[in-house]
Amino acid sequence: VQVVESGGGLVQAGGSLRLSCAASGSISNDNGMGWYRQAPGKERELVARINSGGSTYYEDSVKGRFTISRDNAKNTLYLQMNSLKPEDTAMYYCAVESPSSGEYDYWGQGTQVTVSS
């Protein structure tokens, strides 16, 4: 499975960005997918995830501002980020779950999101 993120960039506080994650290879609707982020000096954290049934989870700090969605026909995951804050600045990673292990076994290279105040 190959995972490629895009859509990061520099935005002012209060602005919006949409991240995309294109997955290819042995992937199906059974694969859960998620977005993680890691800021300098901090541990990587789960931002949002969507399972094979379409159920979603959001980390508390992004609830009401971020929306995760997926286009199963295109094997593409999205993260719409609105009302961005400087503390959202991080490298954002897309992860794909392996149905056999239940773990996020496949990762992209990341896309940088920088929010200026």
Secondary structure by P-SEA (a helix, b strand, c coil): cbbbbcbbbbbcccbbbbbbbbbbcccccccccbbbbbccccccccccccccccbbbbcccccccbbbbbcccccbbbbbbcccccccccbbbbbbbccccccccccccbbbbbbcc
